[in-house]
């Protein structure tokens, strides 16, 4: 798998968080994810584009206001797996969250996604 293919799917997924209107979220996710996508996130495991859409819409409706999600690293894509770092910020210096996602791609679309939110504590 070429890094360009992985980056395209990842950037389309991230763009769903920043869509100008909620009505665009489903179409953007359909361009980035397989219908049977599996998401492992901070709140557990979920399956299907509809579940990922609920996750995205919940973040878009953050109590601190609509935030911005950006990819803040390159995309490292050895074969069908890829990883990247992201940051989510809310307006006016509100809450900020950063993390790393690991995704698996099938035919150019994300079919598995693992979301690691927050920093890893250093070992002692």
N, C-alpha and C positions, 0 to 999 in steps of 0.2 A: 504494500500500500504506500502510495506517495504521501509525503507530509502535506502537500497542497490539498489533497483530497480530505485528509483528516482535518486540516485547518479550516477548510470550507464548511464542513459539517459542524465543527465546534463553533465557529464564528456565527453561523446561522442560528444555532441553539442559543448562544449568548444574546443574539439580537432580539430574541423573543422577550427577554427581560426588559429590553429598552424600547419595545414597540410603542409607537405613538398612541395606540389604542388597543384595548384588550381583544378586540375582534380580530386583530392580526396575529395573535399568539398561536392559535391552532395551525394556521397555514405555515408559519415559520417553523414550528416544531415538525410538521409533516415533511418539510424539506430537509430536515436534519436527522430525524429519528425513524427507526423501523416501527411499524405498528405494534410489534410485540416487545418494544424496548423494556428493559428491566433497570430500575433505578434503586441503588442502595444509597440512602442518605442519612442525615442525622436523626431522622424520625423513623427509620426502618426501611423495609423493602416495599417497592410498589411496581406494578406492571402496566404497560400500555401508555400510549400517547396521552390519553385522558388523565391518567394519574400524574404524569409529568406536567401537563397543563395546569392541574390544580396546584402543584408545587410552585410553578412559575407565577401563577396568579396570586398565590398567597404572599410570595416575596414582593411582587409588584404593589401589593396593598399593605406594605409595611406600615405600622402605626406612626412611625416617624416621618412618613411621606414617601412618595415614589422615589426610589433610589436608582442608581446606575450600576450596572454590572459590566465589567470590562475584563478582558483577558490581559493579564499583566506579565506574560512570559511568552516565549516562543512555544511552538508545539513540538514535542519530542515524540516521534511516531515510528518506533521500530515495528515494522510489519503491520499487523492489524490492530495493534494497541497504540494508544496515544495518551499523553498526559500534558497538563498545562495548569498554570496558576491563574487565579481570578481574584478580583476584589469587588465587593459590593459596598457602595457608600450611599448614605441618605443625605438629604439637603441640609444646609446650614450647619455642617460639622456634626451631624447626628451620628448614630451608630455606624460602625464600619466593621465589615467582616471579610476575611480573606481565607482562601483555601486552595486546595488542589483537587482536580478531578482526573480520574483515570477512565478512559472510555475504550470500548471495543467497537470496531467498525466491521460491518458486513455490507458488501457491495456499495461502499461509499457512504453508508448511513450508520449512525450510532445505534447499536442494539443492546449495549450494556453500559451503564454509567455508575461509577462509584464516586460519591462526593465526600471529600474530607474537608470539613469546615473548621477554621481556627488553626492556631499554631500547635506544633508538636512540642511538648515539654522536653527540655534538654535532659540527657541522661546524666546521672551523677557519678 
